[in-house]
Amino acid sequence: MRLLRVPAESSRQIRDAVMADFASHFPELEPVAVALEIPQAGALDVMASSREGRLALISFHLEAGPAEVALALARWDWVTRQLPALSVLAPDRRLDLGVDPRVLLVASRAGREASLLAAAVRRPEIELFEAALARAGETTGVLLERAAEPEGAGRPAAALDPLLAGVAPGAARSLARRVIEELRSRREELTLTPIEGGVEASAHGERLGSLIITPRGLKARRGGEDLAVDGDDACREAARLLSGAPAASRAATGLDPAMTPLTPDEIEELERPSGESGARLSSRPFVEN
C-alpha cells in the first residue's frame, strides 16, 4: 500500500494524530492532563509524566517560530512555580518536584529562528519535533522526528562543579550540585572540600558536616542527623543543616523561594534512555475526555 504525506491543516490535527498513539511516540511518558489552562499563556496541550516522576510540557503548533518558543517558556515558568499544587493531577504517581519539567514543541515545521532560539536557551532545554501527517488508504497517521539543529547553533556548555568532578553522573550528583550552590549563597565563609563520594562542609576550621552519595541516594550528615535528599524541600533543608543553623532555627525558617536550576546535561542524566528516536506511524483515534 502506498504511503502519502498530507499537509496538516491545524495544530489540533497534529495533536490528535500524535495522541492517537502517544505511547509509541513518547514511550517514557504518560499523559496526566490535557488542555491545562495557564494564566496569560493559553492552554497547555498536554502535561505528561515519566516513570520517574519528571513532568513534560507538550505543545502542538502548525508552525513553530520564536513566538511559540516564548509561549512555551511562559508556560514552563508558570508550571515550575505551581509544581506542588499540580501534583494533585497525578495522585497515583509520585512527581519529582526537584527536577525541571521538560519542554517539547511539536509542529509540522520548526523554523530556523525557532531552532536558533531554542538552542540558545540554557534553562529549560527545549525539544523541537517536526510532525508529518501520512496517509495509507483510509488510515491517517503521523511521522514524528526531532527537528534538526541549525548549523552553528550549538547549546551552551554546562559547567560541572569541580567539587563533583569525581562523582559518578546521576540524580544524586544533580541534587548535590543544588545543595552546594544553596550553601554558597548562605555562608560566604563556608569551605567545601571534595571527599570520597561527596563533599565536606566546614567554617573557620570547624567541620560542620558532609554531603555523601550512598547506594540509596544523597545524604546530608551533621552530628547525629542523617537527612535523605530527594527533592526541592530536602535540598533546602540539607543546606540549612550543613550551613550551621541549629535544628530549632531550621524548623522555624520558611522555605527559600530561590533554587539553583539543573543544567541541561544534568537534566539529561535524570532521564532514562528509552531507545533510539526516530519516525513512527500511528493510526488509532484519540478521544479527549
Phi, psi and omega per residue, in radians:
M1 nan 2.382 -3.074
R2 -1.388 2.362 3.137
L3 -1.770 2.159 -3.108
L4 -2.065 2.397 3.034
R5 -1.483 2.411 3.137
V6 -2.200 2.506 -3.123
P7 -1.227 2.444 3.073
A8 -1.321 2.474 -3.131
E9 -1.729 -0.348 -3.112
S10 -2.775 2.841 3.077
S11 -1.171 -0.549 3.106
R12 -1.104 -0.663 3.120
Q13 -1.112 -0.700 3.095
I14 -1.153 -0.784 -3.136
R15 -1.043 -0.826 -3.105
D16 -1.095 -0.656 -3.140
A17 -1.181 -0.702 3.109
V18 -1.210 -0.788 -3.085
M19 -1.198 -0.329 3.117
A20 -1.072 -0.502 3.094
D21 -2.492 0.982 -3.039
F22 -0.973 -0.731 -3.073
A23 -1.113 -0.481 3.111
S24 -1.332 -0.643 -3.130
H25 -1.366 -0.677 -3.118
F26 -2.297 1.282 -3.046
P27 -1.104 -0.338 -3.125
E28 -1.502 -0.074 -3.046
L29 -2.085 2.721 3.037
E30 -2.377 2.198 -3.140
P31 -1.069 2.428 3.067
V32 -2.092 -0.281 3.109
A33 -2.805 2.568 3.047
V34 -2.215 2.669 3.114
A35 0.877 0.898 3.141
L36 -1.417 1.992 -3.106
E37 -1.256 2.253 -3.140
I38 -2.121 2.180 -3.097
P39 -0.912 2.226 3.084
Q40 1.083 0.239 3.125
A41 -2.392 0.231 3.095
G42 1.252 -2.814 -3.082
A43 -1.716 2.271 3.008
L44 -1.367 2.172 -3.030
D45 -1.053 -0.901 -3.081
V46 -2.510 2.326 2.919
M47 -1.970 2.162 -3.096
A48 -2.141 2.991 3.140
S49 -2.430 2.504 3.053
S50 -1.427 2.989 3.104
R51 -1.085 -0.506 3.140
E52 -1.451 -0.081 3.085
G53 1.699 0.121 3.114
R54 -1.455 2.268 -3.121
L55 -1.339 2.694 3.040
A56 -2.355 2.264 -3.119
L57 -1.849 2.045 -3.009
I58 -2.035 2.206 3.101
S59 -2.122 2.505 3.136
F60 -2.013 2.380 -3.129
H61 -2.464 2.676 3.041
L62 -1.208 -0.814 3.017
E63 -2.351 2.492 3.134
A64 -1.882 2.108 3.077
G65 -2.211 -2.985 3.127
P66 -0.978 -0.631 -3.132
A67 -1.124 -0.662 3.135
E68 -1.229 -0.625 3.073
V69 -1.140 -0.755 3.116
A70 -1.092 -0.679 3.117
L71 -1.129 -0.723 3.109
A72 -1.084 -0.678 3.111
L73 -1.151 -0.686 3.113
A74 -1.113 -0.716 3.120
R75 -1.170 -0.731 3.109
W76 -1.072 -0.742 -3.136
D77 -1.050 -0.756 -3.140
W78 -1.158 -0.768 -3.114
V79 -1.091 -0.747 -3.113
T80 -1.103 -0.466 3.105
R81 -1.485 -0.168 -3.101
Q82 -2.050 0.256 -3.014
L83 -0.957 -0.845 -3.133
P84 -1.020 -0.710 -3.137
A85 -1.195 -0.620 -3.092
L86 -1.277 -0.219 -3.136
S87 -1.097 -0.331 3.133
V88 -1.226 -0.271 3.135
L89 -1.299 -0.285 3.136
A90 -2.314 1.161 -3.066
P91 -1.161 -0.356 -3.092
D92 -1.549 -0.021 3.101
R93 -2.427 2.667 -3.089
R94 -1.599 1.877 3.123
L95 -1.285 2.426 3.107
D96 -1.540 1.733 -3.082
L97 -1.403 -0.049 3.133
G98 -1.647 0.053 -3.108
V99 -2.101 2.370 3.108
D100 -1.072 2.392 3.031
P101 -1.113 2.603 3.021
R102 -1.314 2.754 3.060
V103 -2.192 2.076 -3.126
L104 -2.133 2.204 3.061
L105 -1.968 2.202 3.133
V106 -2.067 2.184 -3.110
A107 -2.558 2.774 3.075
S108 -1.192 -0.464 3.083
R109 -2.594 2.249 3.053
A110 -1.821 1.971 -3.102
G111 -1.181 2.799 -3.133
R112 -1.051 -0.707 -3.130
E113 -1.115 -0.667 3.097
A114 -1.136 -0.737 3.140
S115 -1.125 -0.719 3.120
L116 -1.136 -0.746 3.136
L117 -1.153 -0.764 3.136
A118 -1.079 -0.685 -3.135
A119 -1.210 -0.454 -3.108
A120 -1.456 -0.321 -3.114
V121 -1.353 2.126 -3.107
R122 -1.399 -0.683 -3.126
R123 -2.534 2.120 -0.004
P124 -1.453 2.859 2.996
E125 -1.296 2.231 -3.086
I126 -1.761 2.171 -3.120
E127 -1.749 2.074 -3.130
L128 -1.788 2.316 3.090
F129 -2.191 2.517 3.034
E130 -1.913 2.311 -3.094
A131 -2.009 2.342 3.092
A132 -2.181 2.127 3.089
L133 -1.237 2.470 -3.136
A134 -2.348 2.484 -3.101
R135 -2.174 2.331 3.052
A136 -2.252 1.794 -3.059
G137 1.167 -2.134 3.136
E138 -1.632 0.001 -3.068
T139 -1.756 2.290 3.093
T140 -2.047 2.232 3.106
G141 -2.253 -2.804 -3.102
V142 -2.497 2.419 3.013
L143 -1.765 2.166 -3.036
L144 -2.123 2.158 -3.141
E145 -2.431 2.677 3.059
R146 -1.171 2.417 3.100
A147 -1.259 2.449 3.134
A148 -1.274 2.427 3.089
E149 -1.332 2.410 3.111
P150 -1.047 2.576 3.139
E151 -1.052 2.280 3.102
G152 1.490 0.021 -3.114
A153 -1.211 -1.246 3.085
G154 1.127 2.397 3.112
R155 -1.573 2.614 3.098
P156 -1.017 2.398 3.131
A157 -1.211 2.382 3.133
A158 -1.583 2.176 -3.096
A159 -1.486 2.358 3.097
L160 -1.691 2.294 3.124
D161 -1.057 2.239 -3.131
P162 -0.989 -0.484 3.128
L163 -1.086 -0.445 -3.070
L164 -1.888 0.214 -3.080
A165 -1.067 -0.531 -3.117
G166 -1.622 0.094 -3.112
V167 -1.698 2.385 -3.122
A168 -1.113 2.500 3.107
P169 -1.037 2.670 3.108
G170 2.615 -3.133 -3.099
A171 -1.070 -0.690 -3.103
A172 -1.105 -0.696 3.123
R173 -1.157 -0.674 3.124
S174 -1.102 -0.771 3.108
L175 -1.145 -0.653 3.128
A176 -1.075 -0.689 3.123
R177 -1.079 -0.660 -3.136
R178 -1.158 -0.732 3.120
V179 -1.122 -0.725 -3.131
I180 -1.067 -0.807 3.131
E181 -1.127 -0.635 3.097
E182 -1.168 -0.690 3.102
L183 -1.082 -0.767 -3.124
R184 -1.107 -0.579 3.138
S185 -1.340 -0.293 -3.089
R186 -1.578 -0.742 -3.042
R187 -2.375 1.943 -3.118
E188 -1.183 -0.521 -3.082
E189 -1.470 0.017 -3.109
L190 -1.209 2.364 3.092
T191 -1.916 2.207 3.132
L192 -1.978 2.248 -3.067
T193 -2.217 2.273 3.103
P194 -1.195 2.378 3.044
I195 -2.262 3.044 -3.119
E196 -1.111 2.032 3.099
G197 1.405 0.217 3.139
G198 3.016 -2.621 -3.051
V199 -2.447 2.469 3.082
E200 -1.887 2.414 3.137
A201 -1.911 2.380 3.097
S202 -2.576 2.833 3.119
A203 -2.570 2.252 -3.135
H204 0.938 0.674 3.098
G205 1.432 -0.077 -3.127
E206 -1.733 2.219 3.117
R207 -1.279 2.208 -3.118
L208 -1.689 -0.724 -3.102
G209 2.969 -2.918 -3.087
S210 -2.572 2.783 3.080
L211 -2.031 2.004 -2.991
I212 -2.166 2.377 3.044
I213 -1.666 2.039 -3.117
T214 -1.924 2.978 3.084
P215 -1.024 -0.387 -3.137
R216 -1.695 0.052 3.124
G217 2.169 -2.927 -3.089
L218 -1.457 2.377 3.118
K219 -2.224 2.430 2.984
A220 -1.871 2.204 -3.048
R221 -2.213 2.317 3.060
R222 -2.624 2.085 -3.105
G223 1.036 -2.190 3.134
G224 -1.597 0.025 -3.115
E225 -1.597 2.449 -3.138
D226 -2.399 1.852 -3.025
L227 -1.898 2.208 3.046
A228 -1.373 2.295 -3.095
V229 -1.925 1.926 -3.056
D230 -2.432 0.260 3.133
G231 3.132 -3.020 -3.087
D232 -0.932 -0.978 -3.079
D233 -1.056 -0.714 -3.121
A234 -1.188 -0.604 3.083
C235 -1.092 -0.774 3.127
R236 -1.129 -0.765 -3.129
E237 -1.148 -0.641 3.099
A238 -1.118 -0.704 3.107
A239 -1.118 -0.702 3.095
R240 -1.136 -0.713 -3.131
L241 -1.087 -0.827 -3.046
L242 -1.449 -0.244 3.137
S243 -1.437 -0.109 3.058
G244 1.804 0.011 3.122
A245 -1.247 2.317 3.100
P246 -1.151 2.781 -3.067
A247 -0.993 -0.688 -3.090
A248 -1.122 -0.758 -3.123
S249 -1.241 -0.543 3.095
R250 -1.137 -0.688 -3.131
A251 -1.186 -0.542 -3.108
A252 -1.490 -0.209 -3.081
T253 -1.480 2.356 3.091
G254 -1.286 2.925 3.139
L255 -1.210 2.429 3.081
D256 -1.252 2.399 -3.114
P257 -1.278 -0.428 -3.045
A258 -1.767 2.457 3.035
M259 -2.310 2.617 3.126
T260 -1.329 2.241 -3.104
P261 -1.261 2.629 2.975
L262 -1.254 2.544 3.044
T263 -1.398 2.802 3.108
P264 -0.978 -0.687 3.130
D265 -1.121 -0.664 -3.138
E266 -1.255 -0.629 3.061
I267 -1.044 -0.724 -3.138
E268 -1.109 -0.577 3.115
E269 -1.125 -0.529 -3.089
L270 -1.353 -0.235 -3.113
E271 -1.671 2.427 3.025
R272 -1.567 2.245 3.137
P273 -1.080 2.443 -3.091
S274 -1.999 0.416 3.123
G275 1.874 3.004 -3.135
E276 -1.176 2.418 3.075
S277 -1.400 2.618 3.138
G278 -3.073 -3.024 -3.113
A279 -1.454 2.416 3.092
R280 -2.345 2.589 -3.125
L281 -1.941 2.213 3.116
S282 -2.118 2.676 -3.091
S283 -2.490 -0.090 -3.106
R284 -1.353 2.546 -3.111
P285 -1.265 2.642 3.100
F286 -1.957 2.235 3.129
V287 -1.988 2.082 -3.131
E288 -1.573 2.225 3.121
N289 -1.371 nan nan
